[in-house]
Amino acid sequence: MEDYAWVIEYLPSGHAEALRREPAVQLLGTRFFTLLEATVTPASSIMLSQKVNVGKEGRTEIVHIKGRITYEDLTNGAREFLPSMLKKAVEEREPEFIAFINNARPISIRVHTLDLLPGIGKKTMEAIIHEREAKPFESFADLHKRVPTLTDPVGIFVHRILSELQGHEKYYLFTKPLTHFRPDAPSYYRPGAR
């Protein structure tokens, strides 16, 4: 469950096809990168990348969480803004992602968790494992300095999270897959509906 989320789209009049036209936002959860849609108070001053409370208590801008949405349900504007919001999110949570690199283990005899990150080939993975055994990584800068073939550590996580949100992955490392939906939900937030 998300307690906070970043605004990635603001629809002051809601969706054009919605029966009830009310101000709405599309959100990216700060903890599990959950995509959500919610209604907001008409008096709210909403801005992109604004962090809002989506928890059960203490909400000020958010009136009602309509539910989880998929990547396909995002507006074009939200899709365009999402990578830069993910970059900011990964940078803000740097210690967690560095801990992921320091603690990643094999999934099976043939697959290592690091294999699941885009841009990490066999040689880079071996360099990461060798370096972290000598001394755990402390930051993205430290990771890049000690493993120079890893040119954009933040970008690797952004691409992976984005791919998970798009439903392209078998394993979910950073997000939670959307496994169910309300069949009576309006098409603009029902997974797969168009």
Helices and strands as residue ranges (DSSP letters): E 4-11, E 24-29, E 35-40, E 51-53, E 62-68, G 71-73, H 76-92, H 94-103, G 113-116, H 122-134, H 140-146, H 153-165, G 187-189
